[in-house]
Amino acid sequence: MTGKELFDHYQAAALRNGFGSAEFSYGNVLFEAMKLEGEATVFRKLEEAYAKGRKIQLAYSTSAKGEHTEPDLVVIT
């Protein structure tokens, strides 16, 4: 699957399962990741994560810890 297909798949699952579901939470992570890093980077990271059987996650950079209240990195977990 391409990164775009994976993104669409996860967003559709979020809509199907609704507010409060794990799928909804992951859909929000993906949306925020796209705002942080852009479409191309998120799609590439989704493909990489999928190939490894993992997911992406929002994280804080080392320098930002304690200074910001919002994540500023997208990583594969």
Secondary structure, DSSP 8 states (H G I E B T S, - for coil): --HHHHHHHHHHHHHHH-TTSHHHHHHHHHHHHHHHH-HHHHHHHHHHHHHHT--EEEE--GGGTTT-SS--EEEE-
